[in-house]
Amino acid sequence: MSLLDDPGIDFDLTVPVVVIGGGACGLVAALSAHDQDAEVVVLERDPTPRGSTALSSGMITACGTELQKAAGITDDTPELFARDIQAKADGKADPDLLAAICAGSGLTIDWLVSAHDLDLVLVDGAPYPGHSRQRTHAPPTNSGSDLMADLLRAVDKAGIDVITNATVDNLIVEGEHVRGVQIIRPDDSTERLGCGALILASSGFGGNPGMVADYLPDMAGSFYFGHVGNKGDAVRWGQALGAACKNMGSFQGHGSVATPHASTVSWALLNGGGILVNGMGKRFCDESLGASELAATVCQQGKNVWSIIDRRLHDGALRFPDFAALKQLGAIKSGATATDLAHACSLPVEAFEKTLADLQKSPALAAPYYAIRVTGALLQTQGGLAIDKKARTLRPDGVALPNLFAGGGAAQGISGTDGTGYLSCNGLLSAVTLGRIAGFEAAKQASGLPTPASATCNRTYRT
Ligand SMILES: Cc1cc2nc3c(=O)[nH]c(=O)nc-3n(C[C@H](O)[C@H](O)[C@H](O)COP(=O)(O)OP(=O)(O)OC[C@H]3O[C@@H](n4cnc5c(N)ncnc54)[C@H](O)[C@@H]3O)c2cc1C
């Protein structure tokens, strides 16, 4: 991944707005640019665009939406939303960027639903911990795959080209100005695409073990549960162009991912009375600290960590498809007594019996018991390129680079500076809201730039 700075480079095609990455941020950015009448192309490395978005639960927080109003929630405001996010981030989210994201969140959901027919609902029930109002929107299935399918349908309906099997390996620049990109195909052939403005929506660096070790040393070597194709390209290009990065130590982790089954086990089980024990049969943390906060601590315990629950929690969780699937896969051990469960999990019997006997948690665990082997995992990096409220990438002196935008996992997050500041759904909130802002601003900028007469995109240009 690097920059080619050679004014002699020609392009196979020039398009006003180019988007790198076909996840939630990239597809929303493309829809937004398209709605400003800009011609736009999305470049995606994979044969089918999925990204971390498809791995997620598709849950997007937003305030002041029509869906909230229809549910009788009329008092959610950008200020309240921002306060909730700052409370979790210990006040370390950039206030201007956060204000822009919160103010734009409701508009983004309403626009996706009304202009692009996205099938989103307001999630039922009490707000997620840390949110003062119910503001979580999701596909009816709570499936990130369904969110991606819906976005791809909308993009297709709009006639936007998503070019797959197209890994961008180099930006073609002149000084700080991005002239275009170079794509490498699976057969190693290359193509060059010129642009008026470039949007980096290629997410974070979770799929790059070296960058994880550099920026998130506590999570080095941990299981990465996000999209493996997210290798930090945006950060590396931005840095090479002179952009600043922010919050690089920030991440969304999870301290309870079933292993080797690779499925998150809801933290609600631990908040509801469950405990984590290590290979010595002992507790090692206060589970109420939270899923992301404890990801690194769980990793440090090695490969033999168990989430312990009882029948009440087990039976309640069976209605969730992920948990039911774990049951079917044989991931859930059981024991009529603490002794039986210790044997089933090869835990030291005496120590484990003592752990349960000494337990002072409310509600208390009661026999029979169940256990799932879990590990800590990195879900999504939350730091990235410094941006302003127009999603323009910034140099360290605060000056915007001329035509380079970033959003979603590619950009600085709003989740503080470490693994403790992530409020649930900050990831997709940033992806879709910044996607909309970046698409709008890039289209505005590109429309003011002269583009060659041949700057028209052949709609059949895709794999
Ligand atoms: C298990 C799990 C559950 C989650 N649940 C939620 C949730 O419910 N709510 C929430 O808000 N967040 C959730 N998150 C976080 C959320 O998924 C991410 O924050 C969000 O999807 C990021 O969107 P994005 O568009 O920036 O990146 P992505 O969706 O990852 O898309 C980036 C795309 O860029 C492509 N790409 C990368 N490099 C290149 C290149 N050089 N050339 C071309 N293409 C490239 C990738 O292939 C990928 O398709 C979850 C994450 C995980 C892992």
The ligand as a Gaussian input file, in Angstrom:
#p B3LYP/6-31G(d) Opt

LIG

0 1
 C      -19.175000      -9.478000      15.496000
 C      -19.370000      -7.990000      15.346000
 C      -20.572000      -7.421000      15.746000
 C      -20.775000      -6.039000      15.621000
 N      -22.010000      -5.522000      15.933000
 C      -22.226000      -4.201000      15.757000
 C      -23.519000      -3.632000      15.932000
 O      -24.522000      -4.329000      16.124000
 N      -23.647000      -2.283000      15.847000
 C      -22.584000      -1.471000      15.540000
 O      -22.748000      -0.253000      15.493000
 N      -21.375000      -1.988000      15.277000
 C      -21.171000      -3.323000      15.354000
 N      -19.946000      -3.843000      15.043000
 C      -18.934000      -2.927000      14.457000
 C      -19.346000      -2.616000      12.994000
 O      -19.539000      -3.837000      12.317000
 C      -18.294000      -1.766000      12.285000
 O      -17.988000      -0.639000      13.071000
 C      -18.812000      -1.289000      10.913000
 O      -19.350000      -2.380000      10.195000
 C      -17.712000      -0.629000      10.101000
 O      -18.240000      -0.330000       8.826000
 P      -17.257000       0.093000       7.647000
 O      -18.094000       0.294000       6.428000
 O      -16.376000       1.186000       8.095000
 O      -16.307000      -1.183000       7.443000
 P      -16.597000      -2.613000       6.793000
 O      -18.022000      -2.992000       6.878000
 O      -15.610000      -3.550000       7.383000
 O      -16.271000      -2.400000       5.255000
 C      -14.944000      -2.136000       4.801000
 C      -14.793000      -2.725000       3.412000
 O      -13.591000      -2.235000       2.808000
 C      -13.013000      -3.284000       2.035000
 N      -11.593000      -2.979000       1.828000
 C      -10.613000      -2.900000       2.757000
 N       -9.444000      -2.569000       2.177000
 C       -9.676000      -2.433000       0.843000
 C       -8.855000      -2.107000      -0.288000
 N       -7.534000      -1.854000      -0.178000
 N       -9.438000      -2.071000      -1.520000
 C      -10.769000      -2.338000      -1.669000
 N      -11.584000      -2.660000      -0.618000
 C      -11.047000      -2.694000       0.619000
 C      -13.265000      -4.519000       2.889000
 O      -13.170000      -5.709000       2.138000
 C      -14.680000      -4.248000       3.424000
 O      -15.666000      -4.808000       2.586000
 C      -19.732000      -5.216000      15.125000
 C      -18.522000      -5.789000      14.718000
 C      -18.341000      -7.163000      14.802000
 C      -17.053000      -7.761000      14.319000

